[in-house]
Amino acid sequence: MIAYAISDPSTLHFDQNLIGDLERFSRRADWLLYRDKGNSRYRVNAERLSVLLSRFPALRFFIHDDIALARELEADGVHLSGRGAVHLEEAKDAGLFTVASAHSIDEARSLERRGVDVVTLSPIFPSPGKGTPLGLNYLRKAMRELKVPIIALGGIVTPEHLEDVWQIGAYGFASIRYFDSVSEEE
């Protein structure tokens, strides 16, 4: 099962211990999405991450919504938000591996028809500011109805959540808080 770490300003500290943050992610994650909505230094930070991630070759690197930057940095792929998914065909034409966000089976089905490589489906569990969770039964239904690999996202913060998602057969799980909470206790 793919472990997909989604960064935010609280999980990547560019002015302090960035290498330590990347080491923490690399111990538990297979993929890392650099997502920092609205940061005026996004490009500079992404370039720095791209260089530093050469020390962590097993950690696949994804850029959020910026197809040109993903190509320029030779990122492993691009993660398209709901708004960014209108550019899915452009990302595929650019040869990028694509992950796109969906909040329903219908949205995921549309992305599947358009050729997305992987879909994140969210929120599965309660997550601050993300609305009513879809729940595990909905994830099961999505797994039955769709062929595209599905990564469960939203509120995944405990080993029990991981076990539930794994038992359903999801391609993976994605989280911000799970990867932030697993620090040096390993």
N, C-alpha and C positions, 0 to 999 in steps of 0.2 A: 504494500500500500504506500503510495506516494505521500510524503509529508511535505506540505507546501507552506512555507513561512511567508507571511505578508508583513512587511515592515510598516511602521509608522514613526512619527518623530520621537516617540518614547522608546523605540526599540533599536534604533541605529543612532549612535552618538558621534557625529562627525567631528566634533571639537574635543572629544575626550578619549574614549577607548574603543575606537571603531574596530580594530583588529580583535579585541576581546569580544565585541558583539558578533563579529563574523565567526569566530571560533565557537561561540555559543550556538549560533544557528547551524553551523556545520555538524555539530554533534547530534542534532535531532532532525534536521531538515534535509530533504533531497533537492528541493527547489526553493529559491528565494525571489520574491517579488519586491522590487524597490518601488514603493508607493508612498508618496509624500505630497498629497494634493495641495497645490497652490504654493509650494516652496519656490521662491525665486531662484534658488541655487540648485534646483533639481538637476539640471544638465551637468553642472560642475560636480555635484555629489555622485551622480550616476557614472561619470567618467572615472572618478576616484574609486568607486566601488568596483568598476570593471577591472581596473588595474590590480586592486587588492585581492579580488576573487581568484586571480591566477594562483594564489597560495592555497586555494580550496577547490581543486579541480572537480571534485565530486558534486559540488553544489551548483546546480543549474541556475542561471541568472536571467530574470525576466524584468522587462521595463513596462511601466504602466502607461498604456494608451499612446505612446509616442513611437510610431512605426519607424520614422526616419532615424531617431536616436537608437532604437534597438538594432537597426541595420548598421549604423555607424560604429557602435560599440561591439558589434558582433555578439550581441546577447544571444542567449539560447532561445529566446522567444519574446513575445509581447502578450501582456494580459490586457484585454479590452474590457472596459467597464460597460455598463448598460448603454451609456451615451457613445462610448468609443466603438461599440460593436458595428456601427454603420460603416466602419472602415475595415471590416473583416476581409472582404475580397482584396483590398489593397494590401493588407498584411500577408495574405496567402500569395498574392502575386509577387511580393517582395521576398518570398521564400522563407518566411518566418513561421516557426511553430506558434500556434495560436491557442490561447486560453481566453475564454470569454465568460463574463458573469451572467447568470440567469437567476430569476426569482420565481420561476414557475416551469412546469413541464412544457407548456406551450412556447415560452421563450427559448428553452433549451432545444426543443424540436426545431424551431426556426433556425437557430445557430447550427444545429446538426445538418440540416438541409443545405446550408450555405458553406459547409466544409470545415467548421471549427475542429480543432484537434481534441480539445478537452473543454468541458464546461464546469464552472463552479456553480453549485446550486445552494442558495442561501435565503434566509437563515434556517438552519436545521434546528438548533437549540436557541433558547433566549440569548439575545446579544444586545448590549446597550444601543439604543437608538435605531434598531433594525426592524422594528415591527413584530408582528405575531410570527413565531417560529412555524416553519412548515412541518417539522416533526419527522420522526423516523418512519412512520407509515408512508408518508409522502415520498421520502427518499426511496423506500422500497418500490413504490409504484413507478417512480422515475426510472429506477434501474430496470424494471420489467419493460417499460414502454420505449426506452431510448437505446440506441446502439452506441452513441458517443460516450467516451469515458466521462464519468461524473466524479468530481471532487466535492465532498461535503464541506460546507463553510458555514460559519456562524455559531458562536457560543461553544465551540469545542475547546474545552479547557481542562478536562480531567481524563485520566486513563480509562474511566468507564465510558466516556463519550467516544474515545478511540475504539474501544472494544465494540461498541454498538455499531459504529460506522463500518468497521472491519467485518463484523458478522453479516451485515447486509450485502457486502461485496462491492462497496464503492471503490473506485480506482484510487482514491486517496482522500485526505482531509486537508483543509487549509485553516489557518488560524493566525491571529496576531497574538492574543493573550497567552495561548498555550506555550509558544516559544519564548515569550518574555518571562514566563513564570518558571521555566525549567532552567535554572542557572547552575550554580556550581554544586548542587545537591547530587548530581549524578554519580 
